[in-house]
Structure formats: C-alpha cells, structure tokens
Amino acid sequence: MPQRLRKFIGAVLLLALMVFWALGAMAVAQGRVTELHWALQTICYVLLGTLWVIPAAFIISWMEKGNRRA
C-alpha cells in the first residue's frame, strides 16, 4: 500500500476514533460516574481522557510503516 494512501486512511481512522471515543466517554461519564466519590470521579475522567492514546498509537505506528512492496 502506498505511504500516501496509508496516511490518508490513518488520518480518517484517527478522526473517527476521536469522535467515537469522545461520545463513548461522555456516555460513560453521564452514567454512574457522576454518583461516585469525587476522587473516583477524577480517576475515571483521567482514564477516559487518556486511554484513547493506546488505539491511536497503533494507528499511528501502522501509518508510519514503510512501503511493503519495497
């Protein structure tokens, strides 16, 4: 797959990941998280705000791979 196409697909996937992650995090945060103690709420919000980095790292590493034909 050409590098240019790989980066385009990766960019689209990253945008989709961010949109769906934000919607999912909002849904979780609106649920039972609001009933927790403030310290547990903070932990949940920090985790929800930073765990998106893990799937994004896989997408970025896939985008940066070299051309497989070479």
N, C-alpha and C positions, 0 to 999 in steps of 0.2 A: 504494500500500500504506500503510495507517495506520502512524503512527510507533510506536504501542504494539506492533503485530504485528512490525514491523521490529526493534525492540529485543529482543523475545522470541526471535525466530529468531536474531538475532545472539548473544544470550547462550547459547543452546543450541549454536550453532556454535563459540563460544569455548571452552565446556566440552569439546566433542568434540575440538577442536584440541589443547587442553592434554593430554587423556588420550592421544590417539594420538601426539602429539609426545613425550610422556614415555616411552611404550612403545617408540617407534622409537629415541629417544636411548639408552635402556637397552640395546636390542638392538645398536646400533652400538657402544656403549661396552663391551659384553661381548665383542665380536668382536676384531678386530685392534688396537683402540686400546690394549688392555692390554699388547701386545707392543712398543709404541713407546717411544721415549725419553721421560723424564718431561716435558721441555719441550714436545714434540709432543703428549703426552697432555693437558697443561694447555691448549694451544691448542684441541685438539679438544673438550675439556669446556666451555671458554668459548664456543666457537661453537655447540655443541649446546645450551647453556643460554640463549643469547641470540637465536639466529636465529628462534625461534618468534615473536618480536615482529613480524617482517615480515608474515606472513599475518594475524596478529592486528590489525595496523594497518589492513589492507584491510577486515577485517570491521568494525572499529570505525568507520572512515570511512563504510562503507555504512550502518551503523546510524544514524549522525548526519545523514544526508542528509534534506532536508526532504520534505514530502509532495509527491509528483509530480502529484497531481490539482490542486493549487492554482496 
